[in-house]
């Protein structure tokens, strides 16, 4: 028998002795097709608590675990607890970081297996960054001059950005000046340790312009004048109008329209001073001829009534004194005495 025949007989004999082996192999291949069986990948986890240096729990702290060019993360809850899952279980060290705005980021190399625990403690950065407004302050929070602006910076602040109203963001480098009138919204934010602060806001109010005033005086009688006051301030608006007679404040007017009647008795300086809400003022003064203000709409003014009564009483007193001097003249008719008494009587009358 040839070698070829012996080979065939050996092959047949082997198949008869080991049917289960070949059958199993043929069946597995048939049922699995081209797919390959894999063991399920085992996963690790990392959990623990995040606190500050005083062991107070920190919520919202972000814990990340880096591996194989990617990462998984989880944030701490109100109790400071975090739990990071789906970490591949392998025998290598993994970088775990913990960060929160306003705190220094911390990191650690960990060999993480199933249910690994690690607590993080974060240190506050204590950084401060806010604008300082330097100018002449008026009233009601208004500046009445240009305002120099600088920033007070403490701690780990890297860069500061600012803008006013709807302008574009600018990087702060040196102090600058703002002079435009109006109520401005001043925004700023800053960066620190690869973090960005929230957008912050401060109000800046500037009014460098005096109010406008126009006083109209119209004669409506022999000793009567109609007075109308038109006042305007486009930035901070009119606050009040002060009425002064001979430098003495008699009334504050804060209602519109500002108008009334002036009745005349005696010579007086009448001043009308208009103030805006920033404290700027403008003065309109005129000299009256025998005038006192009797009334304004919405307000009653009797500015010189006391003075008028005093003048009448003084006139009565002078007349009484003159009568006494006349009696004295009648009793003593010497020329020198008569001349002196006549001079005193003319002065009093």
C-alpha positions, 0 to 999 in steps of 0.5 A: 500500500502506498504512503497516500493510502496510509495517510487517508486511513490515519485521517479516517481513524482519527476522525472516528476516535475524536468526533466530539472535538471536531463537532464542537469546533464546527458547531461553534464556528457555525453558531458564532459566525465571524464574531469573537467572544470577549470578557466583559471589561471591569470598571472601577469607581472613585468617590469621597467628599470635597471640603474647604480647609475648615472642613465645610462641605463644598457643593458644585466642585468638579472631580475629573479622572483622566485615563487613556486620553479621555476622562469621566467626571462628577460634581459634588452635591450639597453635602460635598459628596461625589461619585465618579463611575465608569473608570477602566480597571487597570493597573496604572495610576490615573490623574484625578483633579478637583476644581471649583471657581474661587478655589485653587485646583488640586490634583492627585495620582491614584491607583483606582480599583473598585470602590476607591475613596479619596477626599479633596480639600480645596483652598480658597483663592481669596482674590478680589478685583473691583473698580475704583471710581475717583472724581468729585462726588455731588449728591444722590450718588452722582459725580459732577466731574470726570471720573478716573477709573482704576482696579483694585486687584488682590490675589491670583488675578491674571487678566481684567476685562471691562466695558461700559454700556454697549461697548466692546470688551477692553483689557485693563492695563492702566487707569483711564478716564470717563467724562460723558454725562449720563447713567452708565453701566460699567461691566467687568470680569477677570481670569484666574488660575485658568478660570473666569469670574462671573460678569460683574456690574457697577453703576456710574452716574455722571452729570457735569452740566448745570441745569438751564433756567429761564425766568420771565417777569411780566408787569400785570399791575402798578406794583404787581409782576407775574413770574414764570420759571422754566427749568430743565436738566436732561441728565439728572433732572431738576431736584428743586428750586430755592427762592431767596430774598436778600440772600435769605432762603424763604422757600423751596419749590419742588412742584411744577409749573413754577409761576406766581405773582410778585407784589412790590414793597421795598427794594430787595434782591430776589434770587432763583437758584435751580438745582439738579439731582447731581447738585449742580445749580444755576442762579438767576438774580434780579433787583426788585423795586418795592417788591415782595413775593405774595404767592406762587401756584401750589405754594403760598409765599409771604416773604416780606410781610414781617419786614413790611410790618416792621417798617410800618411800626418803625414809621409809627414810632418815628411819627410819635417821636416827631410829635414829641419833638414838635411839642419840645419846639413849641416850649423852647423856641431858641434858634439853635434848638429849633434848627436841631429839632427840625433836622431830627424831624426831617430825618425821621419823616 
